[in-house]
Amino acid sequence: MSFRSITKIFYLSIYLSIYLSIYLSIYLILFNIYLSIYLSIYNNNNKFKKERTLERKTESQQSQIKFQHYLSLFIIYLSIYLSIYLSIYLIPFIFYLSIYLIRLFIAISVSFFFLADLPIFFLSLSINLSFLSHTFRYYLSIYLSNLSIYLSVVVGNLHSGVPTI
């Protein structure tokens, strides 16, 4: 694998992660807008129904209906605020998550070059995954790294004819 192809894969992963983060954040914002519009329409329909029945209710029931109305308005405004807040802060999170997933894909694809000799493949996969564990500190990558080291020992012993425990 030449240096040019590695740089192409790296730039492609950056472009793909930027595209993925923008794409998912746009869908998240559109979903939040749809949800807020739906909730406001639902609240307005309930408001008109409540106003018609409000004349027939007692004073305590009227205050309870008003409280429910204000509570639903508060929930709508809170959901709009949280959707905007989350969509702003989820854009970098999605970007970093896509970068790390692409790094994991690159580590596995680099390890596949050593697939002809299985112990070297598992050992290179463990080295790549341990490098990834230092970058984003996930227990899964550490677990996969230890598992691939174990598999490299087992497969290496099977190739050499040494019995494994």
VOGULUM-739708 format. One line per 10 residues: their letters; for each residue x, y, z of N, C-alpha, C. Coordinates in nm, 4 decimals. Example, Ala and Ser with C-alpha at 12.3 -4.5 7.8 and 13.67 -1.06 7.14 Angstrom:
<pts>
AS> 1.3190,-0.5690,0.7800,1.2300,-0.4500,0.7800,1.3200,-0.3300,0.7800 | 1.2850,-0.2250,0.7080,1.3670,-0.1060,0.7140,1.2900,0.0030,0.7870
</pts>
This chain:
<pts>
MSFRSITKIF> 0.0853,-0.1170,0.0000,0.0000,0.0000,0.0000,0.0898,0.1232,0.0000 | 0.0712,0.2084,-0.1005,0.1588,0.3244,-0.1129,0.1101,0.4388,-0.0245 | 0.1978,0.5376,-0.0125,0.1658,0.6532,0.0711,0.0509,0.7337,0.0120 | 0.0438,0.7392,-0.1224,-0.0648,0.8148,-0.1862,-0.2009,0.7526,-0.1578 | -0.2080,0.6213,-0.1611,-0.3371,0.5568,-0.1349,-0.3777,0.5728,0.0118 | -0.2796,0.5727,0.1029,-0.3121,0.5960,0.2441,-0.3638,0.7376,0.2642 | -0.2999,0.8363,0.1993,-0.3485,0.9746,0.2129,-0.4853,0.9911,0.1480 | -0.5095,0.9206,0.0369,-0.6427,0.9277,-0.0249,-0.7487,0.8707,0.0684 | -0.7173,0.7581,0.1320,-0.8122,0.6992,0.2271,-0.8349,0.7932,0.3446 | -0.7289,0.8586,0.3911,-0.7417,0.9512,0.5036,-0.8298,1.0705,0.4671
YLSIYLSIYL> -0.8039,1.1314,0.3496,-0.8864,1.2448,0.3081,-1.0302,1.2022,0.2803 | -1.0470,1.0844,0.2235,-1.1818,1.0336,0.2001,-1.2558,1.0116,0.3314 | -1.1848,0.9631,0.4327,-1.2492,0.9434,0.5629,-1.2883,1.0764,0.6260 | -1.2054,1.1787,0.6091,-1.2407,1.3111,0.6626,-1.3637,1.3658,0.5909 | -1.3651,1.3586,0.4578,-1.4812,1.4074,0.3828,-1.6073,1.3292,0.4179 | -1.5924,1.1993,0.4312,-1.7074,1.1161,0.4653,-1.7599,1.1476,0.6047 | -1.6709,1.1717,0.6993,-1.7159,1.2043,0.8346,-1.7835,1.3408,0.8392 | -1.7306,1.4376,0.7652,-1.7958,1.5694,0.7603,-1.9342,1.5568,0.6961 | -1.9419,1.4841,0.5851,-2.0701,1.4654,0.5178,-2.1697,1.3937,0.6079 | -2.1240,1.2901,0.6760,-2.2126,1.2142,0.7640,-2.2619,1.2987,0.8803
SIYLSIYLIL> -2.1741,1.3787,0.9388,-2.2163,1.4616,1.0517,-2.3155,1.5686,1.0080 | -2.2915,1.6308,0.8941,-2.3847,1.7332,0.8453,-2.5183,1.6696,0.8076 | -2.5138,1.5561,0.7411,-2.6349,1.4868,0.6982,-2.7215,1.4462,0.8171 | -2.6596,1.3856,0.9174,-2.7363,1.3425,1.0343,-2.7867,1.4602,1.1166 | -2.7071,1.5662,1.1263,-2.7536,1.6816,1.2034,-2.8691,1.7524,1.1332 | -2.8671,1.7571,0.9996,-2.9795,1.8176,0.9266,-3.1065,1.7355,0.9482 | -3.0946,1.6036,0.9421,-3.2118,1.5205,0.9681,-3.2609,1.5344,1.1117 | -3.1690,1.5503,1.2050,-3.2090,1.5701,1.3436,-3.2825,1.7024,1.3615 | -3.2325,1.8078,1.2995,-3.2984,1.9385,1.3090,-3.4365,1.9334,1.2436 | -3.4467,1.8701,1.1266,-3.5772,1.8598,1.0602,-3.6763,1.7775,1.1415
FNIYLSIYLS> -3.6281,1.6717,1.2035,-3.7161,1.5929,1.2892,-3.7635,1.6740,1.4090 | -3.6763,1.7540,1.4676,-3.7155,1.8365,1.5815,-3.8143,1.9454,1.5413 | -3.7963,2.0017,1.4227,-3.8920,2.1016,1.3739,-4.0283,2.0361,1.3509 | -4.0269,1.9187,1.2896,-4.1522,1.8463,1.2679,-4.2198,1.8131,1.4001 | -4.1423,1.7697,1.4973,-4.1984,1.7360,1.6275,-4.2572,1.8587,1.6966 | -4.1889,1.9713,1.6893,-4.2416,2.0917,1.7540,-4.3680,2.1416,1.6847 | -4.3731,2.1327,1.5515,-4.4943,2.1734,1.4793,-4.6100,2.0806,1.5139 | -4.5829,1.9517,1.5178,-4.6875,1.8554,1.5526,-4.7393,1.8795,1.6940 | -4.6485,1.9041,1.7875,-4.6917,1.9286,1.9250,-4.7698,2.0589,1.9380 | -4.7303,2.1608,1.8637,-4.8048,2.2868,1.8726,-4.9441,2.2728,1.8116
IYNNNNKFKK> -4.9560,2.2004,1.7005,-5.0887,2.1779,1.6414,-5.1750,2.0945,1.7350 | -5.1169,1.9920,1.7928,-5.1901,1.9080,1.8878,-5.2346,1.9893,2.0092 | -5.1491,2.0781,2.0556,-5.1832,2.1612,2.1708,-5.2943,2.2602,2.1361 | -5.2902,2.3163,2.0163,-5.3954,2.4105,1.9764,-5.5298,2.3400,1.9615 | -5.5296,2.2201,1.9071,-5.6555,2.1456,1.8957,-5.7131,2.1136,2.0332 | -5.6279,2.0738,2.1237,-5.6752,2.0457,2.2596,-5.7200,2.1725,2.3306 | -5.6565,2.2831,2.2980,-5.6934,2.4097,2.3609,-5.8357,2.4499,2.3218 | -5.8700,2.4358,2.1939,-6.0049,2.4709,2.1499,-6.1089,2.3774,2.2107 | -6.0757,2.2502,2.2206,-6.1683,2.1560,2.2836,-6.1859,2.1887,2.4316 | -6.0778,2.2270,2.4946,-6.0846,2.2581,2.6372,-6.1626,2.3867,2.6622
ERTLERKTES> -6.1497,2.4837,2.5716,-6.2240,2.6084,2.5901,-6.3743,2.5858,2.5765 | -6.4139,2.4946,2.4896,-6.5564,2.4665,2.4755,-6.6123,2.3975,2.5990 | -6.5347,2.3086,2.6558,-6.5827,2.2366,2.7737,-6.5550,2.3121,2.9027 | -6.4775,2.4184,2.8939,-6.4406,2.4924,3.0144,-6.5604,2.5642,3.0758 | -6.6556,2.6037,2.9930,-6.7715,2.6766,3.0445,-6.8588,2.5885,3.1321 | -6.8588,2.4598,3.1081,-6.9444,2.3692,3.1837,-6.8784,2.3153,3.3101 | -6.7530,2.3407,3.3308,-6.6804,2.2838,3.4438,-6.6886,2.3752,3.5660 | -6.6588,2.3171,3.6791,-6.6528,2.3956,3.8019,-6.5210,2.4714,3.8060 | -6.5046,2.5516,3.9085,-6.3863,2.6366,3.9175,-6.2589,2.5560,3.9398 | -6.2649,2.4526,4.0195,-6.1456,2.3699,4.0429,-6.1073,2.2926,3.9165
QQSQIKFQHY> -6.2084,2.2474,3.8437,-6.1786,2.1776,3.7191,-6.1223,2.2737,3.6145 | -6.1716,2.3988,3.6165,-6.1184,2.4981,3.5237,-5.9714,2.5274,3.5524 | -5.9380,2.5407,3.6799,-5.7978,2.5663,3.7143,-5.7094,2.4460,3.6790 | -5.7645,2.3263,3.6944,-5.6875,2.2073,3.6585,-5.6649,2.2013,3.5069 | -5.7647,2.2369,3.4298,-5.7506,2.2369,3.2838,-5.6511,2.3439,3.2402 | -5.6555,2.4602,3.3044,-5.5584,2.5651,3.2713,-5.4164,2.5214,3.3068 | -5.4030,2.4552,3.4202,-5.2712,2.4055,3.4592,-5.2191,2.3039,3.3576 | -5.3055,2.2146,3.3108,-5.2641,2.1169,3.2098,-5.2251,2.1858,3.0791 | -5.2993,2.2907,3.0462,-5.2680,2.3658,2.9252,-5.1309,2.4322,2.9371 | -5.1040,2.4973,3.0490,-4.9740,2.5627,3.0675,-4.8606,2.4608,3.0775
LSLFIIYLSI> -4.8907,2.3476,3.1356,-4.7896,2.2420,3.1424,-4.7565,2.1890,3.0029 | -4.8567,2.1725,2.9198,-4.8300,2.1260,2.7832,-4.7529,2.2308,2.7030 | -4.7846,2.3597,2.7248,-4.7064,2.4652,2.6597,-4.5610,2.4632,2.7059 | -4.5418,2.4443,2.8351,-4.4060,2.4363,2.8885,-4.3302,2.3182,2.8286 | -4.3966,2.2056,2.8143,-4.3317,2.0875,2.7556,-4.2962,2.1126,2.6094 | -4.3837,2.1824,2.5373,-4.3547,2.2137,2.3972,-4.2338,2.3055,2.3867 | -4.2313,2.4121,2.4664,-4.1178,2.5041,2.4606,-3.9890,2.4375,2.5071 | -4.0002,2.3525,2.6058,-3.8824,2.2799,2.6524,-3.8319,2.1829,2.5455 | -3.9223,2.1171,2.4763,-3.8793,2.0249,2.3704,-3.8144,2.0998,2.2542 | -3.8674,2.2181,2.2204,-3.8051,2.2978,2.1142,-3.6656,2.3426,2.1568
YLSIYLSIYL> -3.6539,2.3904,2.2804,-3.5239,2.4353,2.3302,-3.4242,2.3198,2.3345 | -3.4673,2.2052,2.3850,-3.3771,2.0901,2.3924,-3.3398,2.0375,2.2543 | -3.4332,2.0435,2.1609,-3.4002,1.9964,2.0265,-3.2954,2.0852,1.9609 | -3.3089,2.2167,1.9781,-3.2079,2.3075,1.9232,-3.0750,2.2880,1.9941 | -3.0795,2.2776,2.1252,-2.9573,2.2597,2.2045,-2.8868,2.1293,2.1686 | -2.9638,2.0214,2.1580,-2.9035,1.8923,2.1247,-2.8520,1.8883,1.9817 | -2.9240,1.9519,1.8901,-2.8766,1.9504,1.7519,-2.7478,2.0300,1.7366 | -2.7306,2.1356,1.8171,-2.6053,2.2114,1.8115,-2.4909,2.1293,1.8690 | -2.5151,2.0615,1.9794,-2.4073,1.9870,2.0434,-2.3899,1.8458,1.9893 | -2.4853,1.7955,1.9137,-2.4681,1.6625,1.8559,-2.3894,1.6638,1.7258
IPFIFYLSIY> -2.3776,1.7803,1.6623,-2.3008,1.7873,1.5378,-2.1548,1.7483,1.5602 | -2.0839,1.8057,1.6600,-1.9454,1.7601,1.6811,-1.9366,1.6153,1.7276 | -2.0342,1.5719,1.8086,-2.0320,1.4334,1.8554,-2.0455,1.3360,1.7386 | -2.1375,1.3628,1.6472,-2.1546,1.2762,1.5310,-2.0300,1.2801,1.4433 | -1.9688,1.3993,1.4321,-1.8467,1.4127,1.3531,-1.7348,1.3268,1.4113 | -1.7121,1.3370,1.5421,-1.6059,1.2580,1.6048,-1.6372,1.1089,1.6014 | -1.7631,1.0738,1.6197,-1.8003,0.9328,1.6134,-1.7756,0.8758,1.4748 | -1.8089,0.9517,1.3711,-1.7848,0.9021,1.2355,-1.6357,0.8924,1.2058 | -1.5558,0.9862,1.2595,-1.4103,0.9772,1.2410,-1.3562,0.8507,1.3063 | -1.4016,0.8205,1.4274,-1.3511,0.7018,1.4956,-1.3967,0.5727,1.4282
LIRLFIAISV> -1.5182,0.5714,1.3755,-1.5627,0.4525,1.3023,-1.4819,0.4327,1.1747 | -1.4495,0.5429,1.1081,-1.3685,0.5318,0.9868,-1.2260,0.4899,1.0219 | -1.1736,0.5382,1.1352,-1.0414,0.4926,1.1793,-1.0414,0.3430,1.2087 | -1.1477,0.2958,1.2689,-1.1574,0.1524,1.2951,-1.1615,0.0735,1.1646 | -1.2344,0.1252,1.0663,-1.2392,0.0598,0.9355,-1.1016,0.0582,0.8703 | -1.0277,0.1693,0.8813,-0.8929,0.1750,0.8241,-0.8009,0.0769,0.8954 | -0.8128,0.0674,1.0286,-0.7276,-0.0258,1.1029,-0.7549,-0.1699,1.0621 | -0.8811,-0.2032,1.0439,-0.9138,-0.3401,1.0023,-0.8698,-0.3648,0.8583 | -0.8860,-0.2638,0.7707,-0.8454,-0.2836,0.6312,-0.6941,-0.2929,0.6176 | -0.6188,-0.2178,0.7001,-0.4731,-0.2317,0.6981,-0.4331,-0.3697,0.7488
SFFFLADLPI> -0.5053,-0.4196,0.8478,-0.4732,-0.5523,0.9001,-0.5028,-0.6626,0.7995 | -0.5942,-0.6396,0.7061,-0.6263,-0.7419,0.6075,-0.5139,-0.7649,0.5076 | -0.4159,-0.6716,0.5009,-0.3032,-0.6950,0.4116,-0.2156,-0.8096,0.4613 | -0.2249,-0.8388,0.5907,-0.1467,-0.9483,0.6470,-0.2309,-1.0746,0.6638 | -0.3392,-1.0843,0.5875,-0.4315,-1.1963,0.6043,-0.3718,-1.3292,0.5597 | -0.2685,-1.3243,0.4750,-0.2091,-1.4494,0.4280,-0.1494,-1.5287,0.5436 | -0.0906,-1.4585,0.6385,-0.0377,-1.5255,0.7566,-0.1255,-1.4840,0.8740 | -0.2095,-1.5737,0.9219,-0.3115,-1.5391,1.0213,-0.2560,-1.4884,1.1536 | -0.1469,-1.5434,1.2085,-0.0968,-1.4853,1.3343,-0.0522,-1.3408,1.3192 | 0.0111,-1.3091,1.2041,0.0528,-1.1701,1.1814,-0.0702,-1.0817,1.1630
FFLSLSINLS> -0.1748,-1.1355,1.0989,-0.2985,-1.0585,1.0826,-0.3592,-1.0215,1.2175 | -0.3727,-1.1208,1.3068,-0.4324,-1.0917,1.4367,-0.3427,-1.0014,1.5204 | -0.2108,-1.0181,1.5072,-0.1196,-0.9322,1.5822,-0.1265,-0.7882,1.5320 | -0.1321,-0.7688,1.3993,-0.1427,-0.6323,1.3465,-0.2784,-0.5714,1.3805 | -0.3826,-0.6544,1.3804,-0.5139,-0.6042,1.4205,-0.5127,-0.5611,1.5662 | -0.4453,-0.6372,1.6517,-0.4380,-0.5989,1.7931,-0.3587,-0.4708,1.8115 | -0.2510,-0.4533,1.7332,-0.1727,-0.3293,1.7439,-0.2567,-0.2107,1.6988 | -0.3288,-0.2267,1.5871,-0.4126,-0.1170,1.5387,-0.5252,-0.0844,1.6362 | -0.5870,-0.1869,1.6932,-0.6960,-0.1617,1.7871,-0.6454,-0.1032,1.9181 | -0.5251,-0.1418,1.9607,-0.4711,-0.0797,2.0818,-0.4361,0.0658,2.0555
FLSHTFRYYL> -0.3927,0.0979,1.9316,-0.3703,0.2380,1.8967,-0.5011,0.3156,1.9011 | -0.6081,0.2539,1.8526,-0.7381,0.3205,1.8576,-0.7864,0.3376,2.0006 | -0.7528,0.2430,2.0880,-0.7982,0.2559,2.2261,-0.7316,0.3738,2.2946 | -0.6110,0.4100,2.2521,-0.5473,0.5286,2.3089,-0.6089,0.6566,2.2544 | -0.6721,0.6516,2.1384,-0.7289,0.7739,2.0832,-0.8665,0.8036,2.1387 | -0.9547,0.7060,2.1502,-1.0885,0.7407,2.1998,-1.1348,0.6595,2.3195 | -1.0464,0.5799,2.3800,-1.0650,0.5214,2.5125,-1.1951,0.4430,2.5285 | -1.2213,0.3559,2.4391,-1.3384,0.2709,2.4552,-1.2949,0.1330,2.5025 | -1.3721,0.0769,2.5926,-1.3399,-0.0551,2.6437,-1.3552,-0.1628,2.5370 | -1.4402,-0.1361,2.4397,-1.4601,-0.2346,2.3343,-1.3331,-0.2558,2.2536
SIYLSNLSIY> -1.2633,-0.1465,2.2228,-1.1407,-0.1617,2.1448,-1.0329,-0.2327,2.2254 | -1.0274,-0.2080,2.3559,-0.9302,-0.2788,2.4398,-0.9652,-0.4275,2.4445 | -1.0931,-0.4573,2.4566,-1.1367,-0.5970,2.4578,-1.1043,-0.6658,2.3254 | -1.1321,-0.5964,2.2148,-1.1017,-0.6547,2.0840,-0.9519,-0.6718,2.0642 | -0.8743,-0.5783,2.1180,-0.7289,-0.5900,2.1082,-0.6790,-0.7130,2.1836 | -0.7277,-0.7323,2.3053,-0.6866,-0.8502,2.3824,-0.7340,-0.9795,2.3168 | -0.8546,-0.9756,2.2615,-0.9062,-1.0939,2.1931,-0.8229,-1.1275,2.0699 | -0.7826,-1.0251,1.9948,-0.7029,-1.0530,1.8751,-0.5625,-1.0999,1.9112 | -0.5055,-1.0513,2.0234,-0.3762,-1.1047,2.0684,-0.3915,-1.2520,2.1050 | -0.4969,-1.2852,2.1760,-0.5210,-1.4251,2.2127,-0.5383,-1.5114,2.0880
LSVVVGNLHS> -0.6140,-1.4592,1.9896,-0.6336,-1.5353,1.8664,-0.5039,-1.5511,1.7886 | -0.4168,-1.4486,1.7940,-0.2885,-1.4624,1.7241,-0.2034,-1.5708,1.7884 | -0.2077,-1.5795,1.9217,-0.1325,-1.6858,1.9899,-0.1913,-1.8227,1.9567 | -0.3242,-1.8333,1.9610,-0.3890,-1.9622,1.9332,-0.3636,-2.0062,1.7902 | -0.3823,-1.9141,1.6946,-0.3625,-1.9505,1.5539,-0.2157,-1.9795,1.5267 | -0.1256,-1.9024,1.5915,0.0177,-1.9294,1.5748,0.0550,-2.0651,1.6287 | -0.0023,-2.1035,1.7407,0.0252,-2.2367,1.7951,-0.0360,-2.3462,1.7088 | -0.1512,-2.3195,1.6501,-0.2105,-2.4189,1.5608,-0.1266,-2.4381,1.4354 | -0.0682,-2.3274,1.3851,0.0177,-2.3388,1.2675,0.1443,-2.4172,1.2992 | 0.1971,-2.3967,1.4199,0.3231,-2.4639,1.4535,0.3017,-2.6034,1.5095
GVPTI> 0.1782,-2.6397,1.5400,0.1491,-2.7718,1.5918,0.1562,-2.7826,1.7422 | 0.1717,-2.6687,1.8129,0.1775,-2.6702,1.9589,0.0347,-2.6737,2.0118 | 0.0012,-2.7647,2.1024,-0.1363,-2.7670,2.1559,-0.1629,-2.6444,2.2431 | -0.2831,-2.5904,2.2312,-0.3209,-2.4719,2.3089,-0.4147,-2.5117,2.4206 | -0.4158,-2.4303,2.5235,-0.5021,-2.4567,2.6392,-0.6352,-2.3890,2.6170
</pts>
